[in-house]
Amino acid sequence: MDIATSRSHLRPSTQSESALLTSADKPFLTDIETLRKRARQHINQGPVTGGYKGDVAVVVKLLNEALATEIICTLRYRRHYFMVKGIRAESVAPEFLAHAKEEQEHADRIAERIVQLGGEPDFSPDGLATRSHAEYVEGRSLGDMIKEDLVAERIAIESYLEMIAYLQSRDPTTRRLLEEILANEEEHANDLNSLLEGMQAI
């Protein structure tokens, strides 16, 4: 093999700069002109492009159920914040309030994502409890309140795990959002479990 042939053999591919190659020498990034053309099609769909692999209607439905769950949890935590009584109320009430605020933040982020996908966040009180995965159980004693909140957090954790498994590469943006919320729900469950263990130790 002469020097020219050798250099030619070692020279990297001169295909389009945007067309990166896989091991099979096939581009996995669409060429620039096609990307530009597709971006102009259905422009009213905002961030939902032809490359979106999810079923928008299904994802919006799942998110509206998650939204209802977060609203129910917010309401339940707020009731517990105002209703908690007894010697431990001063230390536990701030925990309930902090959780309520974080659940509301979750609801707001979910509603924002629904709008980004071209859907409408369902804030209607009609059927709210039915759409929610978690139940609204008031609880009377402090122990009951903590238990009901812990049960609700565990339900939310299971729900988000299933949604995340469904989304995977179908909608990575929504998946990441739910992963962040899931991590926060796990923190809530851990906090509540610690409170419950502390009460049982008394």
C-alpha positions as CSV (number, residue, x, y, z in Angstrom):
1,M,0.0,0.0,0.0
2,D,1.5,3.4,-1.0
3,I,1.6,6.4,1.2
4,A,-1.3,8.2,-0.6
5,T,-3.5,5.1,-0.3
6,S,-2.6,4.8,3.4
7,R,-3.4,8.4,4.1
8,S,-6.7,8.1,2.3
9,H,-7.5,5.0,4.3
10,L,-6.9,6.8,7.6
11,R,-8.7,10.1,6.6
12,P,-11.9,10.6,8.6
13,S,-15.3,10.7,6.8
14,T,-16.1,13.9,4.9
15,Q,-19.9,13.5,5.1
16,S,-22.0,16.4,6.3
17,E,-20.7,17.8,9.6
18,S,-24.1,17.3,11.2
19,A,-24.3,13.7,10.1
20,L,-22.4,11.9,12.9
21,L,-21.8,8.2,12.2
22,T,-22.7,5.2,14.1
23,S,-20.7,2.0,14.1
24,A,-22.6,1.0,11.0
25,D,-21.6,4.2,9.2
26,K,-25.1,5.4,9.2
27,P,-26.0,9.0,10.3
28,F,-28.0,9.1,13.5
29,L,-28.4,13.0,13.4
30,T,-30.7,14.2,10.7
31,D,-29.1,16.6,8.2
32,I,-29.5,20.3,8.8
33,E,-31.8,21.0,5.8
34,T,-34.3,18.3,6.9
35,L,-34.2,19.6,10.5
36,R,-34.9,23.1,9.3
37,K,-37.8,22.0,7.1
38,R,-39.4,19.9,9.8
39,A,-39.2,22.7,12.3
40,R,-41.3,24.9,10.1
41,Q,-44.0,22.3,9.8
42,H,-46.9,22.4,12.4
43,I,-45.2,25.3,14.0
44,N,-48.3,25.9,16.2
45,Q,-47.4,22.8,18.1
46,G,-44.5,24.6,19.9
47,P,-42.0,22.2,21.4
48,V,-43.8,19.1,20.1
49,T,-41.9,18.3,17.0
50,G,-41.9,15.4,14.5
51,G,-39.2,13.8,16.6
52,Y,-41.4,13.5,19.7
53,K,-42.0,9.8,20.3
54,G,-44.7,9.9,22.9
55,D,-48.5,9.9,22.5
56,V,-49.3,13.5,23.5
57,A,-52.9,12.7,24.6
58,V,-51.7,9.8,26.8
59,V,-48.9,11.9,28.4
60,V,-51.3,14.8,29.1
61,K,-53.8,12.4,30.7
62,L,-51.0,11.0,32.9
63,L,-49.9,14.5,33.9
64,N,-53.4,15.6,34.7
65,E,-53.7,12.6,37.0
66,A,-50.4,13.6,38.6
67,L,-51.6,17.2,38.9
68,A,-54.7,16.1,40.7
69,T,-52.6,13.9,43.0
70,E,-50.4,16.9,43.9
71,I,-53.4,19.2,44.5
72,I,-55.0,16.6,46.8
73,C,-51.7,16.2,48.7
74,T,-51.3,19.9,49.1
75,L,-54.8,20.2,50.5
76,R,-54.3,17.3,52.9
77,Y,-51.0,18.7,54.2
78,R,-52.5,22.1,54.7
79,R,-55.4,20.7,56.7
80,H,-52.9,18.8,58.8
81,Y,-50.8,22.0,59.3
82,F,-53.8,23.8,60.7
83,M,-55.4,21.0,62.6
84,V,-52.4,19.4,64.4
85,K,-52.6,19.7,68.2
86,G,-50.7,18.5,71.2
87,I,-47.3,18.6,72.6
88,R,-45.6,17.8,69.3
89,A,-47.6,20.2,67.2
90,E,-45.0,22.9,67.3
91,S,-42.3,20.7,65.8
92,V,-44.5,18.8,63.3
93,A,-46.7,21.6,61.9
94,P,-43.8,23.3,60.1
95,E,-43.0,19.9,58.4
96,F,-46.6,19.7,57.2
97,L,-46.5,23.2,55.8
98,A,-43.1,22.7,54.1
99,H,-44.5,19.6,52.4
100,A,-47.7,21.4,51.4
101,K,-45.6,24.1,49.7
102,E,-43.4,21.6,47.8
103,E,-46.5,19.6,46.6
104,Q,-47.9,22.9,45.3
105,E,-44.6,23.5,43.5
106,H,-44.9,20.1,41.9
107,A,-48.4,20.9,40.7
108,D,-47.3,24.1,39.2
109,R,-44.4,22.4,37.3
110,I,-46.7,19.7,36.0
111,A,-49.3,22.2,34.9
112,E,-46.6,24.1,33.0
113,R,-45.5,20.9,31.2
114,I,-49.0,20.1,30.2
115,V,-49.3,23.5,28.6
116,Q,-46.0,23.0,26.8
117,L,-47.4,19.8,25.3
118,G,-50.4,21.7,24.0
119,G,-52.8,20.4,26.6
120,E,-54.9,22.0,29.3
121,P,-54.2,21.5,33.0
122,D,-57.3,20.3,34.7
123,F,-57.8,22.3,37.9
124,S,-61.5,21.6,38.1
125,P,-62.7,20.6,41.6
126,D,-65.3,18.3,39.9
127,G,-63.8,14.8,40.0
128,L,-60.5,16.0,41.5
129,A,-60.5,13.2,44.1
130,T,-61.3,10.7,41.4
131,R,-58.5,11.8,39.1
132,S,-56.0,11.8,42.0
133,H,-54.1,8.6,42.7
134,A,-53.8,9.5,46.4
135,E,-56.8,9.8,48.7
136,Y,-57.8,12.8,50.8
137,V,-58.0,11.3,54.3
138,E,-58.2,13.9,57.1
139,G,-56.9,11.9,60.0
140,R,-57.8,12.9,63.6
141,S,-54.8,12.3,65.8
142,L,-51.3,13.3,64.9
143,G,-50.4,9.7,64.4
144,D,-53.2,9.2,61.9
145,M,-52.3,12.4,60.0
146,I,-48.7,11.2,59.6
147,K,-49.7,7.7,58.6
148,E,-52.2,9.0,55.9
149,D,-49.5,11.4,54.5
150,L,-47.0,8.6,54.4
151,V,-49.5,6.3,52.6
152,A,-50.2,9.0,50.1
153,E,-46.5,9.6,49.5
154,R,-46.0,5.9,48.9
155,I,-48.8,5.9,46.4
156,A,-47.3,8.9,44.6
157,I,-43.9,7.2,44.5
158,E,-45.3,4.1,42.9
159,S,-47.3,6.2,40.4
160,Y,-44.3,8.2,39.4
161,L,-42.1,5.1,39.0
162,E,-44.6,3.6,36.6
163,M,-45.0,6.9,34.6
164,I,-41.2,7.2,34.4
165,A,-40.9,3.6,33.1
166,Y,-43.5,4.3,30.5
167,L,-42.0,7.6,29.3
168,Q,-38.3,6.5,29.0
169,S,-37.2,7.8,25.5
170,R,-40.8,8.7,24.5
171,D,-40.6,12.0,26.3
172,P,-37.3,12.5,28.1
173,T,-38.2,16.1,29.2
174,T,-41.4,14.9,31.1
175,R,-39.5,11.9,32.4
176,R,-36.8,14.1,33.9
177,L,-39.4,16.4,35.5
178,L,-41.1,13.4,37.1
179,E,-37.8,12.0,38.2
180,E,-37.1,15.2,40.1
181,I,-40.5,15.2,41.7
182,L,-40.1,11.5,42.6
183,A,-36.9,12.3,44.4
184,N,-38.7,14.9,46.5
185,E,-41.6,12.6,47.2
186,E,-39.1,10.0,48.5
187,E,-37.7,12.6,50.8
188,H,-41.2,13.4,52.1
189,A,-41.8,9.7,52.8
190,N,-38.5,9.4,54.6
191,D,-39.3,12.5,56.7
192,L,-42.8,11.1,57.6
193,N,-41.4,7.7,58.4
194,S,-38.9,9.3,60.8
195,L,-41.7,11.3,62.5
196,L,-43.7,8.1,62.9
197,E,-40.8,6.2,64.4
198,G,-40.2,9.1,66.8
199,M,-43.8,8.9,68.0
200,Q,-43.7,5.2,68.5
201,A,-40.5,5.5,70.5
202,I,-42.3,7.8,73.0
